[in-house]
Amino acid sequence: MGKVLSLLYGVFAYLVFFLTFLYAIGFTEGMVVPKSINTVYDGITSPLGQSILINVLLLGAFGIQHSIMARPAFKKWWTKIIPEPVERSTFVLVGSLLLGLMMWQWRPIQDTFWKVEHDLVCAALRTISLLGWAMVLYSSFLIDHFELFGLKQVYLHWTGKTSSHPPFIVRSLYRYVRHPLMLGFMIAFWATPDMTYGHLLFCCVTTAYVLVALQLEERDLVAVIGKDYESYCKRTPMLIPLPTKGN
C-alpha cells in the first residue's frame, strides 16, 4: 500500500507541476490565462513600493525553497522525515505551489519600459520567447525529465527496483552551454515586445537568482561527478554559447 500511495503522490505532484508550468507560460506571455504578469485581476492593486516588495518576496520564497531543498545536506536531513522515494516529488510539489502563489498574488506594474510596435518584430520576439520555453522542456528530457520531476523515483519504488546515478554524458544542447534549461528560461522571460516595469522586475530578480543558484548547483555537481565535470566546465560556457578554450 505504501508503494501505491507513493506512486499516486508522485503522479499528483507531477500533474500539479505540469499544470503550473503551462500556466506560467501563459502568465509571462500574456496569453490564454485570466491573470498575466501585466494584468490586474479582481481589482487587486497596490502602491508601487508595496508592489515591488510583495513581488520580490514572492519570487524570493520560490528561489529560497529551490536553493535550500535542492542541497544534498538538506536532502540527507529531510529523508529522515519523509520517505526517500517521494523526496523529489515533495520538492516539486512545494515549488509548484509557491510558483502558483507567486502568479496568484503578483502585483503588476504596468508602466512601460519598452514597447515594440512593429508587427513582424513583435511576432519574432514572441516566437523567440516560446522557443525559450521549448528549450526548457527539451533540456529537461536530455537530463531525464521524469527523474528531475520525481516520477522515476516513485515508479522504481513501486516496481521494487533501485535507482542509480547515470553516467555523465554530454549531448545536444549541453555541448554548447552547461545549463541550457536555465538559458531557455532567460530567453523566455526577456524576449517580449511589451516590457513593463513589473515584467522587468521579474526578469531581473529571476536572472539574479539563476546566476547565484547555478554557483551552488555546480559546486554540488563537482562534488558528485568530480574531475569529469570540472573538465566540462573548463571547455563549455555556463550560459552564453561562445567558443571557449578546448572546444
Buried (B, 14 or more C-beta within 10 A) or exposed (E): EEBEEBBEBBBEBBEBBEEBBEBBBBBBBBEEBEBBBBEEBEEEEBEEEEBBEBBBEBBEBBBEBBBEBBBEEBBEEBBEEEBBBBBBBBBBBBBBBBBBEBBEEBBBBBEEBEEBEEEEEBEBBBEBBBBBBEBBEBBBEBBEBBBBBBBBBBBBBBEEEEEEEEEEEBEEBBBBBBBBBBBBBBBBBBBBBBBBBBBBBBBBBBBEBBEEBBEBBBEBBBEEBEEBBEEBBEBBBBBEEEEEEEE
